[in-house]
Every structure is written in C-alpha cells, then in structure tokens.
Amino acid sequence: MNRLASAFACRLGLLAFAATTLDAAWSGADLSGGITSALVRLAGFYGLGLVCGAMAGWLVEEQAQQEFERWKAAADAPPAAASRA
C-alpha cells in the first residue's frame, strides 16, 4: 500500500466519521447509535479511499514513467542538424 492511498483513505474516513457524528448530534440521535453509524461509515469510506488513492497513485506513477521515457528518448536522440548550406 502506498502513502498516497493511505493518506487519502485516512482523510476520507475521518471526514465521513465527522460528518456522521455531527449529523447524529444535530438530529438528536442516541450516542451509541450515532457512534456506531459513524464507525461503520468510517470503515466503508476508508476502504473506498484506499481503492481511489491506490488508483490515483498508480496513474501518477504511470504518467511520470511515460514523461521520463519521453525525456530520455529526446535526450538520447542525435541533435538536429544545424542549417547545412
């Protein structure tokens, strides 16, 4: 698991936990039900964040590899001939 996926999953899970907890507090739900619901949503959104973060990390790495290969090919190519008269 890469750092990008883990960081994204943590943020998404904590955001879901906070939103659910606030919603339960504002609606007047009982504490145990609100916390249970918040923990379930935290786990669900953490898993979703892992998947989305891993895909994003893979896309960034793939794009960086392609850019490096293009740069390397351009550096290895012979220089363009100056105007030969």
All heavy atoms as a GROMACS GRO file, in nm:
protein
  613
    1MET      N    1   0.086  -0.118   0.000
    1MET     CA    2   0.000   0.000   0.000
    1MET      C    3   0.090   0.124   0.000
    1MET      O    4   0.183   0.132   0.078
    1MET     CB    5  -0.088  -0.004   0.124
    1MET     CG    6  -0.174   0.117   0.140
    1MET     SD    7  -0.298   0.106   0.269
    1MET     CE    8  -0.209   0.056   0.410
    2ASN      N    9   0.061   0.216  -0.087
    2ASN     CA   10   0.145   0.334  -0.094
    2ASN      C   11   0.093   0.446  -0.002
    2ASN      O   12  -0.017   0.439   0.051
    2ASN     CB   13   0.159   0.383  -0.239
    2ASN     CG   14   0.026   0.423  -0.301
    2ASN    OD1   15  -0.067   0.459  -0.233
    2ASN    ND2   16   0.018   0.415  -0.432
    3ARG      N   17   0.178   0.544   0.017
    3ARG     CA   18   0.145   0.652   0.110
    3ARG      C   19   0.027   0.736   0.063
    3ARG      O   20  -0.053   0.782   0.144
    3ARG     CB   21   0.266   0.742   0.129
    3ARG     CG   22   0.371   0.679   0.217
    3ARG     CD   23   0.487   0.770   0.236
    3ARG     NE   24   0.444   0.886   0.313
    3ARG     CZ   25   0.525   0.964   0.380
    3ARG    NH1   26   0.653   0.939   0.379
    3ARG    NH2   27   0.479   1.066   0.448
    4LEU      N   28   0.018   0.756  -0.068
    4LEU     CA   29  -0.093   0.837  -0.122
    4LEU      C   30  -0.227   0.772  -0.089
    4LEU      O   31  -0.319   0.839  -0.043
    4LEU     CB   32  -0.076   0.854  -0.273
    4LEU     CG   33  -0.186   0.933  -0.343
    4LEU    CD1   34  -0.183   1.079  -0.297
    4LEU    CD2   35  -0.169   0.925  -0.492
    5ALA      N   36  -0.236   0.643  -0.110
    5ALA     CA   37  -0.362   0.572  -0.083
    5ALA      C   38  -0.396   0.577   0.065
    5ALA      O   39  -0.512   0.601   0.103
    5ALA     CB   40  -0.351   0.427  -0.130
    6SER      N   41  -0.296   0.555   0.149
    6SER     CA   42  -0.320   0.556   0.293
    6SER      C   43  -0.363   0.695   0.342
    6SER      O   44  -0.456   0.708   0.421
    6SER     CB   45  -0.195   0.511   0.366
    6SER     OG   46  -0.214   0.515   0.504
    7ALA      N   47  -0.295   0.798   0.294
    7ALA     CA   48  -0.330   0.934   0.336
    7ALA      C   49  -0.470   0.973   0.289
    7ALA      O   50  -0.548   1.032   0.364
    7ALA     CB   51  -0.226   1.033   0.282
    8PHE      N   52  -0.503   0.938   0.164
    8PHE     CA   53  -0.635   0.970   0.111
    8PHE      C   54  -0.743   0.894   0.187
    8PHE      O   55  -0.849   0.949   0.219
    8PHE     CB   56  -0.641   0.938  -0.038
    8PHE     CG   57  -0.767   0.984  -0.104
    8PHE    CD1   58  -0.792   1.119  -0.122
    8PHE    CD2   59  -0.861   0.893  -0.148
    8PHE    CE1   60  -0.909   1.161  -0.182
    8PHE    CE2   61  -0.978   0.934  -0.208
    8PHE     CZ   62  -1.002   1.069  -0.225
    9ALA      N   63  -0.716   0.767   0.219
    9ALA     CA   64  -0.813   0.686   0.292
    9ALA      C   65  -0.838   0.742   0.432
    9ALA      O   66  -0.953   0.748   0.477
    9ALA     CB   67  -0.765   0.542   0.299
   10CYS      N   68  -0.732   0.783   0.499
   10CYS     CA   69  -0.748   0.841   0.633
   10CYS      C   70  -0.832   0.967   0.629
   10CYS      O   71  -0.923   0.985   0.711
   10CYS     CB   72  -0.612   0.871   0.694
   10CYS     SG   73  -0.523   0.726   0.749
   11ARG      N   74  -0.802   1.053   0.535
   11ARG     CA   75  -0.878   1.179   0.527
   11ARG      C   76  -1.023   1.155   0.492
   11ARG      O   77  -1.113   1.217   0.550
   11ARG     CB   78  -0.812   1.271   0.424
   11ARG     CG   79  -0.682   1.327   0.473
   11ARG     CD   80  -0.623   1.426   0.375
   11ARG     NE   81  -0.499   1.479   0.428
   11ARG     CZ   82  -0.380   1.448   0.382
   11ARG    NH1   83  -0.368   1.366   0.280
   11ARG    NH2   84  -0.272   1.501   0.435
   12LEU      N   85  -1.048   1.066   0.398
   12LEU     CA   86  -1.186   1.039   0.358
   12LEU      C   87  -1.264   0.971   0.470
   12LEU      O   88  -1.379   1.007   0.498
   12LEU     CB   89  -1.187   0.951   0.232
   12LEU     CG   90  -1.318   0.938   0.158
   12LEU    CD1   91  -1.366   1.075   0.110
   12LEU    CD2   92  -1.303   0.846   0.040
   13GLY      N   93  -1.200   0.878   0.540
   13GLY     CA   94  -1.266   0.811   0.652
   13GLY      C   95  -1.297   0.905   0.766
   13GLY      O   96  -1.407   0.903   0.823
   14LEU      N   97  -1.201   0.991   0.801
   14LEU     CA   98  -1.225   1.086   0.909
   14LEU      C   99  -1.331   1.190   0.873
   14LEU      O  100  -1.410   1.232   0.958
   14LEU     CB  101  -1.095   1.155   0.948
   14LEU     CG  102  -0.996   1.065   1.022
   14LEU    CD1  103  -0.864   1.140   1.045
   14LEU    CD2  104  -1.053   1.018   1.154
   15LEU      N  105  -1.335   1.228   0.746
   15LEU     CA  106  -1.439   1.321   0.701
   15LEU      C  107  -1.577   1.258   0.714
   15LEU      O  108  -1.671   1.322   0.762
   15LEU     CB  109  -1.411   1.364   0.557
   15LEU     CG  110  -1.504   1.468   0.498
   15LEU    CD1  111  -1.492   1.599   0.574
   15LEU    CD2  112  -1.470   1.490   0.352
   16ALA      N  113  -1.588   1.132   0.674
   16ALA     CA  114  -1.716   1.062   0.687
   16ALA      C  115  -1.754   1.045   0.834
   16ALA      O  116  -1.871   1.062   0.870
   16ALA     CB  117  -1.707   0.925   0.618
   17PHE      N  118  -1.657   1.014   0.918
   17PHE     CA  119  -1.683   0.999   1.062
   17PHE      C  120  -1.733   1.131   1.121
   17PHE      O  121  -1.833   1.133   1.195
   17PHE     CB  122  -1.556   0.953   1.134
   17PHE     CG  123  -1.574   0.935   1.281
   17PHE    CD1  124  -1.626   0.818   1.331
   17PHE    CD2  125  -1.539   1.036   1.370
   17PHE    CE1  126  -1.642   0.800   1.467
   17PHE    CE2  127  -1.555   1.019   1.506
   17PHE     CZ  128  -1.607   0.901   1.555
   18ALA      N  129  -1.666   1.241   1.089
   18ALA     CA  130  -1.705   1.371   1.143
   18ALA      C  131  -1.844   1.412   1.094
   18ALA      O  132  -1.927   1.461   1.172
   18ALA     CB  133  -1.602   1.477   1.106
   19ALA      N  134  -1.869   1.392   0.966
   19ALA     CA  135  -2.000   1.430   0.911
   19ALA      C  136  -2.112   1.348   0.973
   19ALA      O  137  -2.219   1.402   1.008
   19ALA     CB  138  -1.999   1.413   0.759
   20THR      N  139  -2.090   1.220   0.992
   20THR     CA  140  -2.193   1.134   1.051
   20THR      C  141  -2.215   1.168   1.198
   20THR      O  142  -2.328   1.170   1.246
   20THR     CB  143  -2.152   0.986   1.036
   20THR    OG1  144  -2.127   0.959   0.898
   20THR    CG2  145  -2.262   0.894   1.085
   21THR      N  146  -2.106   1.196   1.269
   21THR     CA  147  -2.119   1.232   1.410
   21THR      C  148  -2.196   1.363   1.426
   21THR      O  149  -2.285   1.374   1.512
   21THR     CB  150  -1.979   1.243   1.474
   21THR    OG1  151  -1.911   1.120   1.457
   21THR    CG2  152  -1.989   1.274   1.622
   22LEU      N  153  -2.163   1.461   1.345
   22LEU     CA  154  -2.236   1.589   1.352
   22LEU      C  155  -2.382   1.572   1.314
   22LEU      O  156  -2.471   1.633   1.376
   22LEU     CB  157  -2.169   1.692   1.261
   22LEU     CG  158  -2.037   1.748   1.312
   22LEU    CD1  159  -1.975   1.839   1.206
   22LEU    CD2  160  -2.056   1.823   1.442
   23ASP      N  161  -2.408   1.490   1.212
   23ASP     CA  162  -2.547   1.466   1.172
   23ASP      C  163  -2.625   1.399   1.285
   23ASP      O  164  -2.739   1.437   1.313
   23ASP     CB  165  -2.549   1.379   1.046
   23ASP     CG  166  -2.690   1.353   0.997
   23ASP    OD1  167  -2.767   1.451   0.988
   23ASP    OD2  168  -2.722   1.236   0.969
   24ALA      N  169  -2.562   1.303   1.351
   24ALA     CA  170  -2.630   1.236   1.463
   24ALA      C  171  -2.653   1.332   1.579
   24ALA      O  172  -2.757   1.328   1.644
   24ALA     CB  173  -2.547   1.115   1.508
   25ALA      N  174  -2.557   1.420   1.606
   25ALA     CA  175  -2.572   1.515   1.716
   25ALA      C  176  -2.683   1.616   1.686
   25ALA      O  177  -2.762   1.650   1.774
   25ALA     CB  178  -2.440   1.587   1.741
   26TRP      N  179  -2.689   1.664   1.564
   26TRP     CA  180  -2.790   1.764   1.528
   26TRP      C  181  -2.930   1.705   1.519
   26TRP      O  182  -3.029   1.773   1.544
   26TRP     CB  183  -2.756   1.833   1.397
   26TRP     CG  184  -2.648   1.936   1.411
   26TRP    CD1  185  -2.617   2.006   1.522
   26TRP    CD2  186  -2.557   1.978   1.312
   26TRP    NE1  187  -2.512   2.090   1.499
   26TRP    CE2  188  -2.473   2.075   1.368
   26TRP    CE3  189  -2.536   1.944   1.179
   26TRP    CZ2  190  -2.372   2.139   1.299
   26TRP    CZ3  191  -2.436   2.007   1.110
   26TRP    CH2  192  -2.355   2.103   1.169
   27SER      N  193  -2.938   1.578   1.483
   27SER     CA  194  -3.070   1.517   1.472
   27SER      C  195  -3.120   1.464   1.606
   27SER      O  196  -3.235   1.423   1.616
   27SER     CB  197  -3.067   1.402   1.370
   27SER     OG  198  -2.987   1.296   1.418
   28GLY      N  199  -3.034   1.466   1.708
   28GLY     CA  200  -3.076   1.422   1.841
   28GLY      C  201  -3.076   1.272   1.857
   28GLY      O  202  -3.145   1.219   1.945
   29ALA      N  203  -3.002   1.201   1.775
   29ALA     CA  204  -2.994   1.055   1.786
   29ALA      C  205  -2.920   1.016   1.913
   29ALA      O  206  -2.843   1.095   1.969
   29ALA     CB  207  -2.923   0.997   1.663
   30ASP      N  208  -2.943   0.893   1.958
   30ASP     CA  209  -2.873   0.847   2.078
   30ASP      C  210  -2.724   0.830   2.048
   30ASP      O  211  -2.683   0.809   1.934
   30ASP     CB  212  -2.933   0.716   2.130
   30ASP     CG  213  -2.918   0.602   2.031
   30ASP    OD1  214  -2.922   0.628   1.910
   30ASP    OD2  215  -2.901   0.487   2.076
   31LEU      N  216  -2.643   0.842   2.152
   31LEU     CA  217  -2.498   0.843   2.136
   31LEU      C  218  -2.444   0.712   2.078
   31LEU      O  219  -2.363   0.713   1.986
   31LEU     CB  220  -2.432   0.871   2.271
   31LEU     CG  221  -2.280   0.878   2.271
   31LEU    CD1  222  -2.233   0.995   2.185
   31LEU    CD2  223  -2.228   0.890   2.411
   32SER      N  224  -2.490   0.600   2.130
   32SER     CA  225  -2.436   0.471   2.084
   32SER      C  226  -2.472   0.445   1.938
   32SER      O  227  -2.389   0.394   1.861
   32SER     CB  228  -2.484   0.357   2.172
   32SER     OG  229  -2.623   0.341   2.160
   33GLY      N  230  -2.592   0.480   1.899
   33GLY     CA  231  -2.632   0.462   1.758
   33GLY      C  232  -2.555   0.554   1.665
   33GLY      O  233  -2.514   0.513   1.556
   34GLY      N  234  -2.533   0.677   1.709
   34GLY     CA  235  -2.458   0.772   1.627
   34GLY      C  236  -2.313   0.732   1.610
   34GLY      O  237  -2.257   0.739   1.500
   35ILE      N  238  -2.251   0.688   1.719
   35ILE     CA  239  -2.110   0.646   1.713
   35ILE      C  240  -2.096   0.518   1.630
   35ILE      O  241  -2.003   0.505   1.550
   35ILE     CB  242  -2.053   0.626   1.854
   35ILE    CG1  243  -2.049   0.760   1.929
   35ILE    CG2  244  -1.914   0.563   1.849
   35ILE    CD1  245  -1.957   0.863   1.869
   36THR      N  246  -2.189   0.425   1.646
   36THR     CA  247  -2.183   0.301   1.567
   36THR      C  248  -2.196   0.331   1.419
   36THR      O  249  -2.120   0.279   1.337
   36THR     CB  250  -2.295   0.205   1.611
   36THR    OG1  251  -2.282   0.179   1.751
   36THR    CG2  252  -2.291   0.076   1.533
   37SER      N  253  -2.292   0.416   1.385
   37SER     CA  254  -2.310   0.454   1.246
   37SER      C  255  -2.186   0.525   1.192
   37SER      O  256  -2.142   0.501   1.079
   37SER     CB  257  -2.433   0.543   1.233
   37SER     OG  258  -2.449   0.588   1.101
   38ALA      N  259  -2.128   0.612   1.272
   38ALA     CA  260  -2.010   0.686   1.231
   38ALA      C  261  -1.891   0.592   1.209
   38ALA      O  262  -1.815   0.608   1.112
   38ALA     CB  263  -1.974   0.793   1.333
   39LEU      N  264  -1.875   0.493   1.295
   39LEU     CA  265  -1.765   0.397   1.280
   39LEU      C  266  -1.782   0.309   1.156
   39LEU      O  267  -1.685   0.278   1.087
   39LEU     CB  268  -1.750   0.312   1.405
   39LEU     CG  269  -1.695   0.385   1.528
   39LEU    CD1  270  -1.700   0.294   1.650
   39LEU    CD2  271  -1.552   0.431   1.502
   40VAL      N  272  -1.906   0.270   1.130
   40VAL     CA  273  -1.932   0.189   1.010
   40VAL      C  274  -1.901   0.270   0.885
   40VAL      O  275  -1.836   0.221   0.792
   40VAL     CB  276  -2.078   0.138   1.010
   40VAL    CG1  277  -2.116   0.081   0.874
   40VAL    CG2  278  -2.099   0.036   1.120
   41ARG      N  279  -1.944   0.394   0.883
   41ARG     CA  280  -1.915   0.479   0.767
   41ARG      C  281  -1.766   0.510   0.755
   41ARG      O  282  -1.713   0.519   0.645
   41ARG     CB  283  -1.997   0.607   0.773
   41ARG     CG  284  -2.142   0.579   0.748
   41ARG     CD  285  -2.224   0.703   0.741
   41ARG     NE  286  -2.365   0.667   0.727
   41ARG     CZ  287  -2.462   0.754   0.722
   41ARG    NH1  288  -2.435   0.883   0.731
   41ARG    NH2  289  -2.586   0.714   0.708
   42LEU      N  290  -1.698   0.526   0.869
   42LEU     CA  291  -1.554   0.547   0.865
   42LEU      C  292  -1.486   0.428   0.797
   42LEU      O  293  -1.401   0.447   0.709
   42LEU     CB  294  -1.499   0.565   1.007
   42LEU     CG  295  -1.347   0.586   1.016
   42LEU    CD1  296  -1.318   0.694   1.120
   42LEU    CD2  297  -1.277   0.460   1.054
   43ALA      N  298  -1.523   0.308   0.836
   43ALA     CA  299  -1.462   0.189   0.776
   43ALA      C  300  -1.493   0.179   0.627
   43ALA      O  301  -1.405   0.148   0.546
   43ALA     CB  302  -1.511   0.064   0.849
   44GLY      N  303  -1.616   0.206   0.590
   44GLY     CA  304  -1.655   0.200   0.449
   44GLY      C  305  -1.581   0.302   0.364
   44GLY      O  306  -1.528   0.269   0.257
   45PHE      N  307  -1.576   0.425   0.412
   45PHE     CA  308  -1.508   0.529   0.335
   45PHE      C  309  -1.356   0.514   0.339
   45PHE      O  310  -1.288   0.557   0.247
   45PHE     CB  311  -1.552   0.667   0.383
   45PHE     CG  312  -1.682   0.710   0.320
   45PHE    CD1  313  -1.802   0.682   0.382
   45PHE    CD2  314  -1.683   0.779   0.200
   45PHE    CE1  315  -1.922   0.721   0.324
   45PHE    CE2  316  -1.802   0.817   0.141
   45PHE     CZ  317  -1.922   0.788   0.203
   46TYR      N  318  -1.304   0.452   0.444
   46TYR     CA  319  -1.160   0.423   0.447
   46TYR      C  320  -1.126   0.323   0.336
   46TYR      O  321  -1.029   0.341   0.263
   46TYR     CB  322  -1.119   0.367   0.584
   46TYR     CG  323  -0.971   0.342   0.594
   46TYR    CD1  324  -0.884   0.445   0.627
   46TYR    CD2  325  -0.917   0.216   0.570
   46TYR    CE1  326  -0.747   0.424   0.636
   46TYR    CE2  327  -0.781   0.194   0.579
   46TYR     CZ  328  -0.697   0.297   0.612
   46TYR     OH  329  -0.562   0.276   0.619
   47GLY      N  330  -1.207   0.220   0.322
   47GLY     CA  331  -1.186   0.123   0.215
   47GLY      C  332  -1.199   0.186   0.078
   47GLY      O  333  -1.118   0.161  -0.012
   48LEU      N  334  -1.299   0.271   0.061
   48LEU     CA  335  -1.316   0.342  -0.066
   48LEU      C  336  -1.197   0.434  -0.093
   48LEU      O  337  -1.149   0.442  -0.206
   48LEU     CB  338  -1.446   0.423  -0.063
   48LEU     CG  339  -1.481   0.503  -0.187
   48LEU    CD1  340  -1.507   0.409  -0.304
   48LEU    CD2  341  -1.601   0.591  -0.161
   49GLY      N  342  -1.148   0.498   0.011
   49GLY     CA  343  -1.031   0.586  -0.004
   49GLY      C  344  -0.906   0.509  -0.041
   49GLY      O  345  -0.823   0.558  -0.118
   50LEU      N  346  -0.891   0.388   0.013
   50LEU     CA  347  -0.776   0.305  -0.025
   50LEU      C  348  -0.780   0.271  -0.173
   50LEU      O  349  -0.678   0.278  -0.242
   50LEU     CB  350  -0.774   0.176   0.057
   50LEU     CG  351  -0.717   0.184   0.197
   50LEU    CD1  352  -0.729   0.047   0.265
   50LEU    CD2  353  -0.574   0.230   0.197
   51VAL      N  354  -0.896   0.233  -0.221
   51VAL     CA  355  -0.909   0.197  -0.362
   51VAL      C  356  -0.884   0.319  -0.451
   51VAL      O  357  -0.804   0.313  -0.546
   51VAL     CB  358  -1.049   0.137  -0.390
   51VAL    CG1  359  -1.072   0.119  -0.540
   51VAL    CG2  360  -1.063   0.004  -0.318
   52CYS      N  361  -0.949   0.430  -0.422
   52CYS     CA  362  -0.933   0.551  -0.504
   52CYS      C  363  -0.791   0.607  -0.494
   52CYS      O  364  -0.734   0.650  -0.594
   52CYS     CB  365  -1.034   0.658  -0.462
   52CYS     SG  366  -1.204   0.615  -0.501
   53GLY      N  367  -0.733   0.605  -0.376
   53GLY     CA  368  -0.597   0.654  -0.358
   53GLY      C  369  -0.495   0.567  -0.430
   53GLY      O  370  -0.398   0.617  -0.487
   54ALA      N  371  -0.516   0.436  -0.428
   54ALA     CA  372  -0.425   0.346  -0.500
   54ALA      C  373  -0.435   0.368  -0.650
   54ALA      O  374  -0.332   0.370  -0.720
   54ALA     CB  375  -0.457   0.201  -0.465
   55MET      N  376  -0.556   0.389  -0.699
   55MET     CA  377  -0.572   0.416  -0.843
   55MET      C  378  -0.506   0.549  -0.880
   55MET      O  379  -0.439   0.559  -0.984
   55MET     CB  380  -0.721   0.418  -0.880
   55MET     CG  381  -0.780   0.281  -0.886
   55MET     SD  382  -0.958   0.271  -0.919
   55MET     CE  383  -0.998   0.415  -1.011
   56ALA      N  384  -0.524   0.650  -0.797
   56ALA     CA  385  -0.462   0.780  -0.824
   56ALA      C  386  -0.310   0.770  -0.821
   56ALA      O  387  -0.241   0.826  -0.907
   56ALA     CB  388  -0.511   0.883  -0.723
   57GLY      N  389  -0.257   0.698  -0.724
   57GLY     CA  390  -0.112   0.679  -0.716
   57GLY      C  391  -0.059   0.605  -0.837
   57GLY      O  392   0.046   0.639  -0.891
   58TRP      N  393  -0.132   0.503  -0.881
   58TRP     CA  394  -0.090   0.428  -0.999
   58TRP      C  395  -0.090   0.518  -1.121
   58TRP      O  396   0.004   0.513  -1.202
   58TRP     CB  397  -0.183   0.309  -1.018
   58TRP     CG  398  -0.154   0.231  -1.142
   58TRP    CD1  399  -0.051   0.143  -1.161
   58TRP    CD2  400  -0.226   0.236  -1.265
   58TRP    NE1  401  -0.056   0.093  -1.288
   58TRP    CE2  402  -0.162   0.149  -1.355
   58TRP    CE3  403  -0.338   0.306  -1.307
   58TRP    CZ2  404  -0.208   0.129  -1.484
   58TRP    CZ3  405  -0.383   0.287  -1.437
   58TRP    CH2  406  -0.317   0.199  -1.523
   59LEU      N  407  -0.193   0.601  -1.136
   59LEU     CA  408  -0.199   0.691  -1.252
   59LEU      C  409  -0.086   0.792  -1.250
   59LEU      O  410  -0.025   0.821  -1.355
   59LEU     CB  411  -0.334   0.763  -1.255
   59LEU     CG  412  -0.454   0.678  -1.293
   59LEU    CD1  413  -0.584   0.757  -1.275
   59LEU    CD2  414  -0.442   0.630  -1.436
   60VAL      N  415  -0.055   0.847  -1.134
   60VAL     CA  416   0.054   0.944  -1.124
   60VAL      C  417   0.188   0.879  -1.157
   60VAL      O  418   0.269   0.934  -1.232
   60VAL     CB  419   0.056   1.009  -0.984
   60VAL    CG1  420   0.184   1.085  -0.960
   60VAL    CG2  421  -0.064   1.099  -0.965
   61GLU      N  422   0.211   0.759  -1.103
   61GLU     CA  423   0.336   0.689  -1.131
   61GLU      C  424   0.348   0.654  -1.279
   61GLU      O  425   0.455   0.666  -1.339
   61GLU     CB  426   0.346   0.563  -1.046
   61GLU     CG  427   0.369   0.590  -0.900
   61GLU     CD  428   0.363   0.465  -0.815
   61GLU    OE1  429   0.353   0.353  -0.872
   61GLU    OE2  430   0.368   0.478  -0.693
   62GLU      N  431   0.239   0.610  -1.338
   62GLU     CA  432   0.239   0.575  -1.480
   62GLU      C  433   0.268   0.697  -1.566
   62GLU      O  434   0.347   0.691  -1.661
   62GLU     CB  435   0.103   0.514  -1.517
   62GLU     CG  436   0.100   0.447  -1.651
   62GLU     CD  437   0.178   0.317  -1.655
   62GLU    OE1  438   0.194   0.253  -1.550
   62GLU    OE2  439   0.225   0.282  -1.764
   63GLN      N  440   0.206   0.809  -1.534
   63GLN     CA  441   0.229   0.933  -1.610
   63GLN      C  442   0.373   0.979  -1.594
   63GLN      O  443   0.436   1.022  -1.692
   63GLN     CB  444   0.133   1.042  -1.563
   63GLN     CG  445   0.145   1.171  -1.640
   63GLN     CD  446   0.102   1.157  -1.785
   63GLN    OE1  447   0.016   1.076  -1.818
   63GLN    NE2  448   0.161   1.236  -1.871
   64ALA      N  449   0.427   0.971  -1.474
   64ALA     CA  450   0.566   1.012  -1.451
   64ALA      C  451   0.662   0.922  -1.528
   64ALA      O  452   0.761   0.970  -1.585
   64ALA     CB  453   0.598   1.008  -1.302
   65GLN      N  454   0.633   0.792  -1.533
   65GLN     CA  455   0.718   0.699  -1.608
   65GLN      C  456   0.715   0.731  -1.757
   65GLN      O  457   0.818   0.731  -1.824
   65GLN     CB  458   0.673   0.555  -1.583
   65GLN     CG  459   0.758   0.451  -1.652
   65GLN     CD  460   0.898   0.444  -1.598
   65GLN    OE1  461   0.921   0.468  -1.480
   65GLN    NE2  462   0.993   0.412  -1.684
   66GLN      N  463   0.596   0.762  -1.810
   66GLN     CA  464   0.586   0.798  -1.952
   66GLN      C  465   0.660   0.926  -1.983
   66GLN      O  466   0.729   0.935  -2.086
   66GLN     CB  467   0.439   0.811  -1.992
   66GLN     CG  468   0.366   0.680  -1.999
   66GLN     CD  469   0.219   0.697  -2.030
   66GLN    OE1  470   0.170   0.809  -2.047
   66GLN    NE2  471   0.146   0.587  -2.037
   67GLU      N  472   0.647   1.025  -1.896
   67GLU     CA  473   0.719   1.151  -1.917
   67GLU      C  474   0.870   1.129  -1.912
   67GLU      O  475   0.944   1.187  -1.991
   67GLU     CB  476   0.679   1.254  -1.811
   67GLU     CG  477   0.540   1.309  -1.829
   67GLU     CD  478   0.527   1.394  -1.954
   67GLU    OE1  479   0.621   1.470  -1.987
   67GLU    OE2  480   0.423   1.382  -2.021
   68PHE      N  481   0.916   1.045  -1.820
   68PHE     CA  482   1.059   1.015  -1.810
   68PHE      C  483   1.108   0.945  -1.935
   68PHE      O  484   1.216   0.977  -1.987
   68PHE     CB  485   1.087   0.930  -1.686
   68PHE     CG  486   1.231   0.889  -1.674
   68PHE    CD1  487   1.327   0.982  -1.638
   68PHE    CD2  488   1.269   0.759  -1.701
   68PHE    CE1  489   1.460   0.945  -1.629
   68PHE    CE2  490   1.401   0.721  -1.692
   68PHE     CZ  491   1.498   0.814  -1.656
   69GLU      N  492   1.031   0.850  -1.984
   69GLU     CA  493   1.071   0.778  -2.106
   69GLU      C  494   1.078   0.873  -2.225
   69GLU      O  495   1.169   0.863  -2.308
   69GLU     CB  496   0.975   0.662  -2.135
   69GLU     CG  497   0.979   0.551  -2.031
   69GLU     CD  498   1.113   0.481  -2.024
   69GLU    OE1  499   1.185   0.474  -2.126
   69GLU    OE2  500   1.148   0.435  -1.914
   70ARG      N  501   0.982   0.966  -2.236
   70ARG     CA  502   0.987   1.066  -2.344
   70ARG      C  503   1.109   1.156  -2.330
   70ARG      O  504   1.176   1.186  -2.428
   70ARG     CB  505   0.860   1.151  -2.344
   70ARG     CG  506   0.757   1.099  -2.441
   70ARG     CD  507   0.641   1.192  -2.448
   70ARG     NE  508   0.537   1.124  -2.371
   70ARG     CZ  509   0.438   1.180  -2.308
   70ARG    NH1  510   0.425   1.309  -2.310
   70ARG    NH2  511   0.352   1.109  -2.242
   71TRP      N  512   1.137   1.198  -2.209
   71TRP     CA  513   1.253   1.284  -2.186
   71TRP      C  514   1.382   1.211  -2.218
   71TRP      O  515   1.473   1.265  -2.279
   71TRP     CB  516   1.253   1.330  -2.040
   71TRP     CG  517   1.374   1.407  -2.001
   71TRP    CD1  518   1.399   1.538  -2.026
   71TRP    CD2  519   1.488   1.355  -1.932
   71TRP    NE1  520   1.521   1.572  -1.975
   71TRP    CE2  521   1.579   1.462  -1.918
   71TRP    CE3  522   1.523   1.231  -1.881
   71TRP    CZ2  523   1.702   1.447  -1.855
   71TRP    CZ3  524   1.644   1.216  -1.819
   71TRP    CH2  525   1.732   1.324  -1.806
   72LYS      N  526   1.389   1.084  -2.177
   72LYS     CA  527   1.507   1.003  -2.202
   72LYS      C  528   1.528   0.980  -2.351
   72LYS      O  529   1.640   0.987  -2.401
   72LYS     CB  530   1.493   0.869  -2.129
   72LYS     CG  531   1.614   0.783  -2.131
   72LYS     CD  532   1.589   0.658  -2.047
   72LYS     CE  533   1.697   0.555  -2.071
   72LYS     NZ  534   1.666   0.430  -2.002
   73ALA      N  535   1.420   0.954  -2.424
   73ALA     CA  536   1.430   0.933  -2.568
   73ALA      C  537   1.475   1.061  -2.638
   73ALA      O  538   1.555   1.057  -2.731
   73ALA     CB  539   1.296   0.887  -2.624
   74ALA      N  540   1.425   1.176  -2.591
   74ALA     CA  541   1.466   1.303  -2.652
   74ALA      C  542   1.612   1.334  -2.620
   74ALA      O  543   1.684   1.388  -2.704
   74ALA     CB  544   1.376   1.416  -2.602
   75ALA      N  545   1.660   1.296  -2.504
   75ALA     CA  546   1.798   1.323  -2.467
   75ALA      C  547   1.893   1.230  -2.542
   75ALA      O  548   2.007   1.268  -2.573
   75ALA     CB  549   1.817   1.306  -2.317
   76ASP      N  550   1.850   1.107  -2.571
   76ASP     CA  551   1.935   1.012  -2.641
   76ASP      C  552   1.935   1.033  -2.792
   76ASP      O  553   2.023   0.981  -2.861
   76ASP     CB  554   1.889   0.869  -2.611
   76ASP     CG  555   1.918   0.829  -2.468
   76ASP    OD1  556   2.000   0.897  -2.402
   76ASP    OD2  557   1.858   0.731  -2.420
   77ALA      N  558   1.837   1.105  -2.844
   77ALA     CA  559   1.828   1.128  -2.989
   77ALA      C  560   1.944   1.218  -3.033
   77ALA      O  561   1.988   1.305  -2.959
   77ALA     CB  562   1.695   1.192  -3.023
   78PRO      N  563   1.992   1.194  -3.154
   78PRO     CA  564   2.100   1.281  -3.202
   78PRO      C  565   2.048   1.423  -3.220
   78PRO      O  566   1.931   1.445  -3.253
   78PRO     CB  567   2.138   1.219  -3.336
   78PRO     CG  568   2.023   1.134  -3.376
   78PRO     CD  569   1.954   1.093  -3.249
   79PRO      N  570   2.134   1.521  -3.198
   79PRO     CA  571   2.088   1.659  -3.212
   79PRO      C  572   2.047   1.688  -3.355
   79PRO      O  573   2.103   1.632  -3.449
   79PRO     CB  574   2.208   1.743  -3.168
   79PRO     CG  575   2.325   1.652  -3.177
   79PRO     CD  576   2.273   1.512  -3.161
   80ALA      N  577   1.951   1.775  -3.369
   80ALA     CA  578   1.907   1.814  -3.503
   80ALA      C  579   2.019   1.887  -3.574
   80ALA      O  580   2.090   1.968  -3.515
   80ALA     CB  581   1.782   1.902  -3.493
   81ALA      N  582   2.036   1.855  -3.698
   81ALA     CA  583   2.145   1.918  -3.773
   81ALA      C  584   2.117   2.065  -3.794
   81ALA      O  585   2.005   2.106  -3.823
   81ALA     CB  586   2.159   1.848  -3.909
   82ALA      N  587   2.219   2.145  -3.772
   82ALA     CA  588   2.205   2.289  -3.796
   82ALA      C  589   2.191   2.311  -3.944
   82ALA      O  590   2.215   2.221  -4.026
   82ALA     CB  591   2.325   2.362  -3.739
   83SER      N  592   2.152   2.425  -3.981
   83SER     CA  593   2.131   2.454  -4.123
   83SER      C  594   2.259   2.427  -4.200
   83SER      O  595   2.363   2.487  -4.176
   83SER     CB  596   2.084   2.598  -4.142
   83SER     OG  597   2.184   2.685  -4.095
   84ARG      N  598   2.253   2.329  -4.286
   84ARG     CA  599   2.368   2.292  -4.367
   84ARG      C  600   2.352   2.356  -4.504
   84ARG      O  601   2.257   2.329  -4.574
   84ARG     CB  602   2.379   2.141  -4.381
   84ARG     CG  603   2.403   2.073  -4.251
   84ARG     CD  604   2.409   1.924  -4.269
   84ARG     NE  605   2.421   1.857  -4.139
   84ARG     CZ  606   2.403   1.731  -4.119
   84ARG    NH1  607   2.372   1.653  -4.220
   84ARG    NH2  608   2.418   1.679  -4.000
   85ALA      N  609   2.446   2.436  -4.539
   85ALA     CA  610   2.436   2.503  -4.669
   85ALA      C  611   2.541   2.453  -4.764
   85ALA      O  612   2.636   2.394  -4.737
   85ALA     CB  613   2.450   2.652  -4.653
   0.00000   0.00000   0.00000
